[in-house]
């Protein structure tokens, strides 16, 4: 059940994982524009729609989610993120692919399907190992580019019908992967049914998603935006998979995106034994009462404190007449800008993404300039919007600090970094 808010968006009334209508708003946030909808010069001055990103929790299964859903055609049409542009992600995907190959030893020429495959980065190691690979991704331009690069990619949303088409044309999949897209999916039941029907009887499905416990503990505000419809934890996920004829056989925590879980799933009754890692994390979640609203409301309280600290800085900058820039035209940018009240002080954003330079951010319409402008313009303060890469950005721009500039890091708390903080 859902009801429309306006064209292109609707509000769900049921939990994505268990279909219960017993949901409660646990963290209220400022609405934001769609993160990837950068504005051209001739569109500057036109009003930008903003949409809710409040967090809700299902009181029956404990799942935390956004219930305001953007039409996927609108959300993914102009998507600009490429996995292969982030070296850390390339290395991580290669490590995971190597682990899967060593652990499960799929037969030569068997099929590997990656859902939400982006530019095909995760599939390349499997192809190099002699397996057939197939990507599925709704971002049309990225899917076409991946196909041209040698990773056949279907430019569609994954669905049970598409899963059936793939099985008929290519056979069952020995390995299916879905990295981050388990957080990007509104119709989780349809995705699960598609995976179940496509997976070979002895096949394995791996998913990776940011972990709710890390989001709360590390105050990961930057991970809350419209693409991230689900904030996963193990207890609701285990029940959800069981509802769809699958079982979670292993789960590992890692530091990707500042805290994620990597889950291994088989068809119910499959050949693998459930690892103790599943029970270990279930025990931790029980201890932390992660399936209850109080745990998630604690995130809201920390976000309020973060907003207060940012407000004090903004007031100081205005009083001093300081110049302020931002670093990274990241998907998290609108979240930080709107939640922390930064839109009226940021004069420009620096980034080297070819599809963003000389365009304007959605919402506050701040111009994006090449990163070389940072040293030329020397703003007094530069807010790091690409929060995941904060350490690398600071290390890469030591000269900016040496010349008197200061960076502002937003996660897990708002803090100012000067040259003195590096020595």
C-alpha positions as a printed Julia matrix, in Angstrom:
423×3 Matrix{Float64}:
  0.0     0.0     0.0
  1.2     3.5    -0.79
 -0.15    6.93   -1.52
  1.3     9.57   -3.85
  3.0    12.71   -2.51
  3.56   14.32   -5.92
  4.64   13.2    -9.36
  7.54   10.77   -9.14
  7.26    9.94   -5.43
  4.94    7.97   -3.18
  4.75    7.09    0.51
  4.81    3.41    1.47
  2.56    2.3     4.28
  4.11   -1.12    4.86
  7.52   -2.5     5.8
  9.65   -3.59    2.83
 10.75   -6.81    4.51
  7.71   -8.19    6.33
  4.85   -6.16    4.79
  3.6    -5.04    8.22
  1.81   -1.69    8.49
  3.05   -1.36   12.09
  5.74    1.24   11.36
  6.86    4.3    13.3
  8.82    7.41   12.32
 11.95    7.29   14.5
 14.19   10.01   13.01
 12.78   13.14   11.35
 15.07   14.93    8.91
 14.96   17.91    6.57
 13.74   17.04    3.05
 16.47   17.12    0.41
 16.67   17.25   -3.4
 17.67   14.16   -5.38
 21.43   13.87   -4.98
 22.47   13.16   -8.58
 20.31   15.76  -10.34
 22.93   18.41  -11.08
 21.72   21.63  -12.68
 22.96   23.21  -15.92
 23.66   26.94  -16.32
 20.32   27.59  -18.04
 18.39   25.9   -15.19
 19.87   28.03  -12.41
 17.15   29.91  -10.59
 14.48   27.31  -11.22
 12.94   25.81   -8.1
 14.17   22.34   -7.09
 11.81   19.75   -5.6
 12.81   18.3    -2.24
 11.62   14.96   -0.88
 11.49   13.45    2.64
 14.26   11.21    3.98
 12.76   10.49    7.41
 13.64    7.12    8.94
 10.92    4.67    9.92
 11.18    1.42   11.86
  8.96   -1.61   11.55
  7.79   -2.47   15.06
  7.18   -6.08   14.04
 10.48   -7.11   12.41
 12.73   -4.17   13.39
 13.76   -3.11    9.86
 14.76    0.58    9.46
 13.88    2.24    6.17
 12.76    5.28    4.2
  9.09    5.02    3.3
  9.04    7.95    0.86
  9.96    6.33   -2.43
 11.22    8.02   -5.59
 10.14    6.55   -8.93
 13.17    4.45  -10.02
 12.95    5.89  -13.53
 13.51    9.34  -12.02
 16.08    8.19   -9.48
 18.43    6.25  -11.75
 18.03    7.91  -15.16
 20.99   10.32  -14.89
 23.03    8.38  -12.34
 26.71    9.32  -12.46
 28.45    7.12   -9.88
 30.99    4.63  -11.3
 32.42    1.92   -9.0
 35.63    1.82  -11.0
 36.43    5.45  -10.19
 37.09    4.61   -6.52
 40.3     2.62   -6.08
 39.29    1.34   -2.64
 36.07   -0.12   -4.06
 37.94   -1.74   -6.98
 40.35   -3.42   -4.53
 37.53   -4.49   -2.2
 35.48   -6.0    -5.05
 38.52   -7.93   -6.28
 39.17   -9.28   -2.76
 35.54  -10.34   -2.35
 35.47  -12.01   -5.78
 38.68  -13.9    -4.95
 37.2   -15.05   -1.63
 34.0   -16.27   -3.32
 35.97  -18.15   -5.98
 38.23  -19.81   -3.38
 35.45  -20.58   -0.91
 32.83  -21.94   -3.33
 34.87  -22.96   -6.4
 32.11  -22.51   -9.0
 32.57  -24.74  -12.04
 34.33  -23.32  -15.08
 31.98  -21.47  -17.42
 29.22  -21.29  -14.79
 27.16  -18.09  -14.57
 27.77  -15.14  -12.23
 25.11  -12.42  -12.12
 25.66   -9.07  -10.41
 22.5    -7.08   -9.58
 23.16   -3.35   -9.63
 26.4    -4.07  -11.46
 27.2    -0.43  -12.29
 30.28   -0.37  -14.56
 31.03   -4.09  -14.13
 33.89   -3.7   -11.63
 32.79   -6.62   -9.42
 32.27   -8.96  -12.38
 35.7    -8.5   -13.99
 37.61  -10.85  -11.63
 34.99  -13.57  -12.24
 35.33  -13.14  -16.0
 39.12  -13.3   -15.71
 38.68  -16.59  -13.81
 36.85  -18.13  -16.79
 33.26  -17.74  -15.65
 30.38  -16.33  -17.68
 29.27  -12.98  -16.28
 26.15  -10.87  -16.66
 25.35   -7.51  -15.1
 21.94   -5.96  -14.41
 21.69   -2.22  -13.81
 18.92    0.34  -14.5
 21.33    3.24  -15.09
 21.16    3.1   -18.87
 24.29    5.05  -19.81
 26.46    3.19  -17.28
 25.04   -0.19  -18.37
 25.77    0.53  -22.03
 29.32    1.63  -21.21
 29.86   -1.58  -19.2
 28.68   -3.69  -22.14
 31.04   -1.82  -24.49
 33.89   -2.57  -22.06
 33.24   -6.32  -22.27
 30.87   -6.88  -19.33
 27.44   -7.66  -20.83
 24.92   -5.64  -18.82
 21.13   -5.57  -19.06
 19.91   -1.96  -18.6
 16.86   -2.82  -16.49
 15.72   -3.09  -12.9
 16.09   -6.65  -11.6
 12.72   -8.41  -11.26
 11.27  -11.94  -11.13
 10.35  -11.7   -14.83
 13.87  -10.63  -15.77
 15.31  -13.39  -13.57
 13.21  -15.92  -15.51
 14.42  -14.5   -18.83
 18.03  -14.75  -17.7
 17.58  -18.34  -16.54
 15.97  -19.34  -19.82
 18.7   -17.69  -21.91
 21.79  -18.33  -19.77
 20.86  -21.08  -17.3
 20.83  -20.88  -13.47
 23.43  -18.78  -11.69
 26.11  -20.39   -9.52
 26.85  -17.02   -7.95
 24.62  -13.95   -7.59
 25.88  -10.73   -6.02
 24.11   -7.54   -4.95
 26.47   -5.0    -3.44
 24.77   -1.91   -1.98
 21.64   -2.51   -4.08
 20.0    -4.36   -1.2
 19.81   -0.88    0.3
 18.56    0.64   -2.96
 15.5    -1.52   -3.53
 11.88   -0.65   -2.83
 10.31   -3.96   -3.82
 12.55   -6.21   -1.75
 10.11   -9.14   -2.03
 10.3    -9.1    -5.82
 14.09   -8.92   -5.7
 14.25  -11.89   -3.31
 11.88  -13.94   -5.46
 13.97  -13.14   -8.54
 17.17  -14.22   -6.79
 15.56  -17.43   -5.52
 14.32  -18.4    -8.98
 17.63  -17.61  -10.7
 19.97  -19.27   -8.19
 21.17  -22.81   -8.9
 20.26  -25.42   -6.21
 23.83  -25.37   -4.87
 24.4   -21.7    -5.75
 25.39  -18.88   -3.41
 24.1   -15.31   -3.16
 26.24  -12.57   -1.6
 24.97   -9.15   -0.59
 26.74   -6.2     1.0
 24.99   -3.27    2.67
 25.81   -0.67    5.27
 25.07   -1.93    8.75
 22.47   -0.16   10.88
 24.55   -0.58   14.04
 27.49    1.27   12.46
 25.19    4.01   11.15
 23.97    4.62   14.71
 27.28    4.22   16.53
 29.29    6.34   14.07
 26.54    8.91   13.35
 26.76    8.25    9.62
 24.47   11.05    8.45
 26.1    10.97    5.01
 24.59    7.57    4.24
 20.99    8.81    4.5
 19.65    9.83    1.08
 16.94    8.66   -1.3
 18.86    5.83   -2.96
 19.43    4.22    0.45
 15.88    3.06    1.13
 16.93    0.31    3.56
 19.29    0.41    6.54
 19.86   -3.27    7.16
 20.49   -5.36   10.24
 20.76   -9.14   10.62
 17.6   -10.04   12.55
 15.07   -8.6    10.06
 17.18   -9.82    7.13
 17.3   -13.42    8.4
 13.5   -13.51    8.76
 13.0   -11.87    5.36
 15.2   -14.39    3.56
 13.41  -17.27    5.29
 10.06  -15.94    4.04
 11.43  -16.24    0.51
 12.86  -19.74    0.69
 16.44  -18.78    1.47
 18.72  -18.86    4.5
 21.53  -16.67    5.74
 24.53  -18.94    6.2
 27.22  -16.39    7.05
 27.63  -12.7     7.79
 30.78  -10.63    8.25
 31.28   -7.03    9.32
 33.75   -4.88    7.38
 34.78   -1.23    7.18
 33.46   -0.49    3.67
 31.34    2.7     3.69
 32.45    3.1     7.34
 30.68   -0.1     8.38
 28.9    -2.78    6.33
 27.8    -6.39    6.5
 28.64   -8.99    3.88
 26.06  -11.76    3.9
 26.18  -15.21    2.29
 22.83  -16.82    1.39
 21.76  -20.18   -0.01
 18.43  -21.72   -0.95
 16.67  -23.31    2.01
 18.11  -26.79    2.56
 21.25  -26.0     0.54
 24.59  -27.74    1.12
 26.21  -25.18    3.46
 26.11  -25.16    7.25
 25.04  -21.94    8.98
 28.14  -20.31   10.47
 28.38  -19.1    14.07
 28.86  -15.56   12.72
 25.1   -15.31   12.16
 24.24  -16.14   15.78
 27.03  -13.88   17.03
 25.59  -10.82   15.32
 22.04  -11.73   16.29
 23.25  -11.82   19.9
 24.91   -8.42   19.57
 21.75   -6.92   18.07
 19.66   -8.38   20.89
 22.04   -6.91   23.45
 21.84   -3.49   21.77
 18.04   -3.74   21.3
 18.6    -2.79   17.68
 15.08   -3.82   16.69
 13.49   -1.26   19.04
 12.86    2.45   18.31
 14.92    3.67   21.28
 18.15    2.5    19.65
 17.44    4.38   16.42
 16.16    7.49   18.2
 19.63    7.73   19.74
 20.87    8.45   16.2
 18.38   11.3    15.95
 19.7    12.83   19.18
 23.28   12.65   17.87
 22.22   14.24   14.59
 20.6    17.09   16.51
 23.91   17.66   18.34
 25.78   17.58   15.0
 23.39   20.16   13.57
 23.88   22.4    16.6
 27.68   22.24   16.26
 27.47   23.06   12.55
 25.15   25.98   13.29
 27.71   27.45   15.69
 30.42   27.21   13.03
 28.2    28.84   10.4
 27.47   31.72   12.77
 31.21   32.18   13.42
 32.01   32.16    9.7
 29.39   34.8     9.0
 30.68   36.96   11.83
 34.28   36.63   10.61
 33.38   37.11    6.95
 35.13   33.81    6.24
 35.08   32.24    2.77
 33.72   28.7     2.7
 33.9    26.0     0.0
 33.02   22.31   -0.11
 34.98   19.3    -1.38
 33.28   16.49   -3.28
 30.07   16.63   -5.33
 29.05   13.47   -3.5
 25.66   11.77   -3.18
 25.79   12.69    0.5
 26.17   16.39   -0.33
 22.49   17.43   -0.2
 22.06   15.53    3.08
 24.9    17.39    4.79
 23.99   20.74    3.24
 20.31   20.57    4.22
 20.58   18.88    7.61
 23.44   21.06    8.83
 22.28   24.36    7.33
 25.36   24.83    5.14
 23.7    25.95    1.91
 23.94   29.7     2.45
 27.65   29.76    3.31
 29.21   27.43    0.72
 30.43   29.55   -2.2
 31.56   26.72   -4.49
 32.18   22.96   -4.54
 35.32   21.34   -5.95
 35.27   17.97   -7.7
 36.84   16.37  -10.79
 33.83   14.36  -11.99
 33.47   15.24  -15.72
 29.66   15.15  -15.54
 29.55   17.57  -12.61
 32.23   20.21  -13.24
 30.72   23.59  -14.2
 27.24   22.39  -13.26
 25.38   23.31  -10.08
 24.39   21.25   -7.06
 20.73   20.25   -6.74
 18.83   22.43   -4.3
 21.1    25.34   -3.36
 22.59   25.47   -6.87
 26.22   25.92   -5.84
 28.69   25.83   -8.74
 31.01   22.82   -9.07
 34.59   23.7   -10.05
 37.71   21.57  -10.66
 39.7    20.64   -7.53
 42.59   22.76   -8.86
 40.53   25.8    -7.86
 41.0    25.01   -4.17
 44.58   26.32   -4.09
 43.82   29.16   -6.5
 40.91   30.5    -4.46
 42.11   29.45   -0.98
 38.81   29.52    0.95
 39.29   29.86    4.71
 37.28   26.68    5.32
 36.45   23.7     3.09
 33.67   21.33    4.17
 34.27   17.72    3.08
 31.01   16.44    1.59
 32.63   13.23    0.29
 32.82   12.09    3.92
 33.96    8.52    3.22
 37.14    9.86    1.6
 37.88   12.55    4.21
 41.28   11.14    5.26
 42.46   10.78    1.66
 41.21   14.25    0.74
 43.03   15.83    3.67
 46.26   13.94    2.93
 46.08   14.82   -0.77
 45.59   18.53   -0.03
 48.26   19.16    2.58
 49.44   22.23    0.65
 46.02   23.83    1.2
 46.49   23.36    4.95
 50.08   24.61    4.8
 48.83   27.83    3.23
 46.39   28.37    6.1
 43.22   26.68    4.88
 41.14   24.44    7.16
 39.01   21.43    6.39
 35.72   20.68    8.12
 34.83   16.99    8.62
 31.14   16.19    9.28
 31.14   12.5    10.31
 31.08   11.12   12.97
 31.11   14.63   14.45
 31.62   18.14   13.13
 35.26   19.15   13.59
 37.74   21.57   12.04
 41.09   20.18   10.8
 44.12   22.47   10.46
 47.76   21.71    9.67
 48.49   21.45   13.4
 46.1    18.5    13.66
 48.2    16.47   11.21
 51.52   16.82   13.04
